[in-house]
């Protein structure tokens, strides 16, 4: 597989600039799906993973629970 990829990348270097740019954008989109956004720090990724875990474990208030709290404090 790696050989095919390297061969393709060698051919891409001979494509017109606009086609090369399209190839770059396609690869960036694939990379973002595979490894996530390159703009996120390790701390950002850890925080997002912790949040996703909280959701899976049901540690967050439901919409109904939030509405109940707001309703209680609006009346006070």
Phi and psi restraints in degrees (value plus and minus 20) as a CYANA .aco file:
   2 UNK   PHI     -82.5   -42.5
   2 UNK   PSI     -56.4   -16.4
   3 UNK   PHI     -83.0   -43.0
   3 UNK   PSI     -63.0   -23.0
   4 UNK   PHI     -82.3   -42.3
   4 UNK   PSI     -60.6   -20.6
   5 UNK   PHI     -84.0   -44.0
   5 UNK   PSI     -66.5   -26.5
   6 UNK   PHI     -82.9   -42.9
   6 UNK   PSI     -60.3   -20.3
   7 UNK   PHI     -82.0   -42.0
   7 UNK   PSI     -62.7   -22.7
   8 UNK   PHI     -84.3   -44.3
   8 UNK   PSI     -64.7   -24.7
   9 UNK   PHI     -82.5   -42.5
   9 UNK   PSI     -54.9   -14.9
  10 UNK   PHI     -83.3   -43.3
  10 UNK   PSI     -61.1   -21.1
  11 UNK   PHI     -88.8   -48.8
  11 UNK   PSI     -56.2   -16.2
  12 UNK   PHI     -79.0   -39.0
  12 UNK   PSI     -52.3   -12.3
  13 UNK   PHI     -82.0   -42.0
  13 UNK   PSI     -38.2     1.8
  14 UNK   PHI    -118.1   -78.1
  14 UNK   PSI     -20.6    19.4
  15 UNK   PHI     -95.1   -55.1
  15 UNK   PSI     141.8   181.8
  16 UNK   PHI     -82.7   -42.7
  16 UNK   PSI     132.3   172.3
  17 UNK   PHI     -72.8   -32.8
  17 UNK   PSI     -60.5   -20.5
  18 UNK   PHI     -87.7   -47.7
  18 UNK   PSI     -53.7   -13.7
  19 UNK   PHI     -91.0   -51.0
  19 UNK   PSI     -57.3   -17.3
  20 UNK   PHI     -82.6   -42.6
  20 UNK   PSI     -62.0   -22.0
  21 UNK   PHI     -82.5   -42.5
  21 UNK   PSI     -61.1   -21.1
  22 UNK   PHI     -82.4   -42.4
  22 UNK   PSI     -60.5   -20.5
  23 UNK   PHI     -83.1   -43.1
  23 UNK   PSI     -62.8   -22.8
  24 UNK   PHI     -81.5   -41.5
  24 UNK   PSI     -66.6   -26.6
  25 UNK   PHI     -82.4   -42.4
  25 UNK   PSI     -58.9   -18.9
  26 UNK   PHI     -84.1   -44.1
  26 UNK   PSI     -64.1   -24.1
  27 UNK   PHI     -85.8   -45.8
  27 UNK   PSI     -58.6   -18.6
  28 UNK   PHI     -83.1   -43.1
  28 UNK   PSI     -59.8   -19.8
  29 UNK   PHI     -84.7   -44.7
  29 UNK   PSI     -61.4   -21.4
  30 UNK   PHI     -84.8   -44.8
  30 UNK   PSI     -64.6   -24.6
  31 UNK   PHI     -79.8   -39.8
  31 UNK   PSI     -60.9   -20.9
  32 UNK   PHI     -83.1   -43.1
  32 UNK   PSI     -58.4   -18.4
  33 UNK   PHI     -87.0   -47.0
  33 UNK   PSI     -56.1   -16.1
  34 UNK   PHI    -100.6   -60.6
  34 UNK   PSI     -65.3   -25.3
  35 UNK   PHI    -136.4   -96.4
  35 UNK   PSI     -23.0    17.0
  36 UNK   PHI      71.7   111.7
  36 UNK   PSI     159.9   199.9
  37 UNK   PHI     -90.1   -50.1
  37 UNK   PSI     109.6   149.6
  38 UNK   PHI     -89.9   -49.9
  38 UNK   PSI     -31.9     8.1
  39 UNK   PHI    -102.5   -62.5
  39 UNK   PSI     -28.9    11.1
  40 UNK   PHI    -106.5   -66.5
  40 UNK   PSI     116.7   156.7
  41 UNK   PHI    -100.8   -60.8
  41 UNK   PSI     148.7   188.7
  42 UNK   PHI     -80.5   -40.5
  42 UNK   PSI     -57.1   -17.1
  43 UNK   PHI     -84.8   -44.8
  43 UNK   PSI     -61.8   -21.8
  44 UNK   PHI     -80.1   -40.1
  44 UNK   PSI     -65.7   -25.7
  45 UNK   PHI     -82.8   -42.8
  45 UNK   PSI     -60.8   -20.8
  46 UNK   PHI     -84.4   -44.4
  46 UNK   PSI     -60.6   -20.6
  47 UNK   PHI     -85.1   -45.1
  47 UNK   PSI     -63.0   -23.0
  48 UNK   PHI     -84.3   -44.3
  48 UNK   PSI     -59.8   -19.8
  49 UNK   PHI     -84.4   -44.4
  49 UNK   PSI     -60.8   -20.8
  50 UNK   PHI     -84.4   -44.4
  50 UNK   PSI     -60.9   -20.9
  51 UNK   PHI     -83.7   -43.7
  51 UNK   PSI     -63.6   -23.6
  52 UNK   PHI     -82.5   -42.5
  52 UNK   PSI     -58.5   -18.5
  53 UNK   PHI     -85.0   -45.0
  53 UNK   PSI     -61.5   -21.5
  54 UNK   PHI     -79.5   -39.5
  54 UNK   PSI     -61.3   -21.3
  55 UNK   PHI     -83.2   -43.2
  55 UNK   PSI     -67.4   -27.4
  56 UNK   PHI     -79.1   -39.1
  56 UNK   PSI     -56.9   -16.9
  57 UNK   PHI    -108.2   -68.2
  57 UNK   PSI     -19.8    20.2
  58 UNK   PHI      51.1    91.1
  58 UNK   PSI      10.7    50.7
  59 UNK   PHI    -104.2   -64.2
  59 UNK   PSI     -23.5    16.5
  60 UNK   PHI    -122.8   -82.8
  60 UNK   PSI     133.1   173.1
  61 UNK   PHI     -88.4   -48.4
  61 UNK   PSI     124.3   164.3
  62 UNK   PHI     -96.7   -56.7
  62 UNK   PSI     146.7   186.7
  63 UNK   PHI     -78.6   -38.6
  63 UNK   PSI     -61.4   -21.4
  64 UNK   PHI     -83.9   -43.9
  64 UNK   PSI     -60.2   -20.2
  65 UNK   PHI     -84.0   -44.0
  65 UNK   PSI     -60.4   -20.4
  66 UNK   PHI     -86.1   -46.1
  66 UNK   PSI     -64.0   -24.0
  67 UNK   PHI     -79.7   -39.7
  67 UNK   PSI     -60.6   -20.6
  68 UNK   PHI     -82.0   -42.0
  68 UNK   PSI     -63.1   -23.1
  69 UNK   PHI     -85.5   -45.5
  69 UNK   PSI     -65.3   -25.3
  70 UNK   PHI     -82.8   -42.8
  70 UNK   PSI     -61.4   -21.4
  71 UNK   PHI     -83.5   -43.5
  71 UNK   PSI     -61.1   -21.1
  72 UNK   PHI     -83.2   -43.2
  72 UNK   PSI     -62.7   -22.7
  73 UNK   PHI    -101.8   -61.8
  73 UNK   PSI     -40.8    -0.8
  74 UNK   PHI     -88.9   -48.9
  74 UNK   PSI     -53.3   -13.3
  75 UNK   PHI     -99.2   -59.2
  75 UNK   PSI     -42.8    -2.8
